[in-house]
Amino acid sequence: MGKPTEVSDKIIQALADYLKRDATLIHSTDHLREDLGLDSMAVIEMLYRIEEVFNLQIPDEDLVDLTTVGQVIAYVQGRVAPSATSAKKIPAKRSIKVKKA
């Protein structure tokens, strides 16, 4: 599930299934409301399905920024793929000098 194409494919397929459309007709530039015709409730339902598929929780404050298919894909990719900045850094071994008394 870590590959970006897998994430986008799953999201586009989920949208296609929900809308009963061919997945090839859904593009990352499509606006969820204007282009795909989803109303507010349908957007929330779709995002809930995406939460289930990817086992994540989308905070309410993030919902307002998810208006296009591409934004949803980028958001989910950022949440499911480990990023270099959030990876734990392993500290270098330190040598401890002991003074002889």
C-alpha positions, 0 to 999 in steps of 0.5 A: 500500500506504500506506493503512490500509484496504489494509493491513487488507484484505490482512491480513484477506484473507490470514487468510480465505484461510488459514482458508478463511473468508469475509473478512467474518466476520473482525474486528479484535477477533478473537483469533488463537487463541481466536476464529480457532482458530489454534495457535502454529504457524499464527500463526507461518505467518500472520505469515510470510506477512504479512512476505512480503506487506508486505516486512518482518521481524517480530522475535521479541520483537514476536510475543508482542504480536500476539494479535488481528487488530487488533494485527497490522493496527496493527503492520503499518500502523506498519511500512509507513506513514511516520510523522511522528516517523520522517521526516527533518527538513530543517534550516532554511538557516542564514545565516553571518555573516562578520566582516570583518577 
